[in-house]
Amino acid sequence: MDHRELLSGFVRLHILLHAADAPIYGQWITEELARHGYRLSAGTLYPMLQGMEKKGYLSSHTERHGRAVRKLYVATDLGREALALVRDKARELFGELVEGHGRERIPKG
């Protein structure tokens, strides 16, 4: 089992994080995600970027770089707001995952 459904949330967060720092484009984010162990095909990545744009987390524009025309994505205000919310939730979750906090709330018996 490859757990794509769960990991796709992490991929989206990586995309949003980097798009909040600077404009990103498909090939660059594909390579960045690969550095973290995520292997995405163009057929997976581009619909994901388009979906995030449609939901208002990203906006895009095209730029010419020599012969290449790139579609650049940046985080919107909604995307930055979501990223701030996710940071708080991630701290809480990772505290439970890594340090074992939260186990005391599991009902016994």
C-alpha positions in Angstrom: 0.0 0.0 0.0 1.4 3.4 -0.9 -0.8 5.7 1.3 -1.2 8.3 -1.5 -4.4 9.6 0.0 -2.7 10.6 3.3 0.5 11.8 1.7 -1.3 14.0 -0.8 -2.1 16.4 2.0 1.7 16.7 2.8 2.4 17.4 -0.9 -0.2 20.2 -1.0 1.3 21.7 2.1 4.8 21.6 0.5 3.4 23.3 -2.6 1.7 26.0 -0.6 4.7 26.6 1.7 7.0 27.1 -1.3 4.5 29.2 -3.2 4.2 31.5 -0.2 7.9 32.1 -0.3 8.4 32.7 -4.0 6.7 31.9 -7.3 7.0 28.2 -8.2 6.6 26.2 -11.5 5.9 22.6 -12.2 9.4 21.2 -12.9 10.9 23.1 -9.9 8.3 21.8 -7.5 8.5 18.3 -8.9 12.3 18.3 -8.2 11.8 19.9 -4.7 9.2 17.3 -3.8 11.5 14.5 -5.0 14.1 15.7 -2.6 11.6 14.9 0.1 10.8 11.5 -1.3 7.6 12.3 -3.2 7.6 11.1 -6.8 4.8 12.8 -8.7 4.1 12.6 -12.4 3.0 15.6 -14.4 -0.4 13.9 -14.6 -0.7 14.1 -10.8 1.0 17.4 -10.1 -0.6 19.7 -12.6 -4.2 18.7 -11.7 -3.2 19.2 -8.1 -1.9 22.7 -8.9 -5.0 23.6 -10.9 -7.2 22.3 -8.1 -5.4 24.4 -5.5 -5.8 27.4 -7.8 -9.5 26.7 -8.4 -10.0 26.6 -4.6 -8.3 29.9 -4.3 -5.1 28.8 -2.5 -2.8 29.6 -5.5 -2.9 32.1 -8.4 -0.9 31.7 -11.6 0.5 33.7 -14.5 2.8 32.8 -17.4 6.3 34.2 -18.0 8.7 33.6 -20.8 12.2 32.5 -19.8 14.2 32.3 -23.0 12.4 29.9 -25.2 10.4 28.4 -22.4 7.1 29.7 -21.2 6.4 28.8 -17.6 3.3 29.0 -15.6 4.2 30.4 -12.2 2.1 29.8 -9.1 2.0 32.0 -6.0 0.1 31.6 -2.8 -2.9 33.9 -2.4 -4.0 35.6 0.8 -6.4 32.6 1.3 -3.4 30.3 0.8 -1.3 32.2 3.3 -4.2 32.2 5.8 -4.6 28.4 5.3 -0.8 27.9 5.8 -0.9 29.8 9.1 -3.8 27.6 10.3 -1.9 24.5 9.2 1.2 25.5 11.0 -0.7 25.6 14.3 -2.4 22.3 13.6 0.8 20.7 12.5 2.6 21.6 15.7 -0.2 20.0 17.7 -0.3 16.9 15.6 3.5 16.4 15.4 3.7 16.8 19.1 1.4 13.9 19.5 3.0 11.8 16.7 6.6 12.3 17.8 6.4 12.9 21.6 3.5 10.7 22.3 1.3 13.5 23.7 -2.4 12.8 23.4 -2.2 9.2 24.5 -3.6 10.1 27.9 -6.9 11.0 26.1 -7.4 7.5 24.7 -10.2 5.8 26.7 -9.1 2.7 28.5 -10.9 -0.5 28.5 
